[in-house]
Amino acid sequence: MSQFIESIKVEDQEVFLLELHQKRVNQTFSHFGKEGSIDLAKIYKNLEHDEDGLFKLRISYDMDKRIRTQMIPYAIPEIQDFQLVENNSFDYSFKFEDRKELDKMKMKSKAEEIIIVKNNHITDTSFSNLLFLKGKDWFTPNSFLLNGAQRQHLLKQKKIKEAEITLQNIKQFSHFQIINALNDFDDMFIYPIHRIKNLPGNEEYLDL
């Protein structure tokens, strides 16, 4: 049976974006024809977590409502380089625990992190959504693989906009950043676009 995960930000004993995480869990149960769901707030409360600092609450679950929890200290990563990797058949519309395909793509790459290109469109990294800067505005690809909780939150707050971002127009953007439940908007590293080592038009593009 498929296993699913939610990775939830807990900082100084406060839980973030819980409503959006719960909504995704509910949608997963509904999509796979199961009634009811699991209660994330109750799961967190039962952990009796009393430490300050930044943690990732990782909840693994299946459709029989079996759960495993881990509370993991978290540090926002700085990534040295990124590589565009094409995969036109990859589907990650639900947050599956099985990351074999993602790991395979990373193993084949020659960079620390990958940016997955699907049908010529920029999607996500192996663990996050993406934002791209043009002028003073931040845009997120409308061709995402997984509609992350942080992505939904920032769109609702109108801090970011959706855009079609492709291999043809990616160089129109000056910088980019990664976002997920643990990586907030402007709370982490902002990378110049050339940190992507095989941008179209670069000599390295076809060699990687």
ABEGO torsion letter per residue (X at the ends): XBBBBBBBBBBGGBBBGAAAAAAAAAAAAAAAGBBEBBBAAAAAAAAGBABBEBBBBBBBBBAAGBBBBBBBBBBBBBBABBBBBBBAABBAABBBABAAAAAAAAAABABABBBBBBGGBBBBBAABBBBBBBEABBBBBAABABBBAAAAAAAAAGABBBBBBBAAAAAABABBBBBBAABBBGABBBBBAAABAABBGBAAAAAX
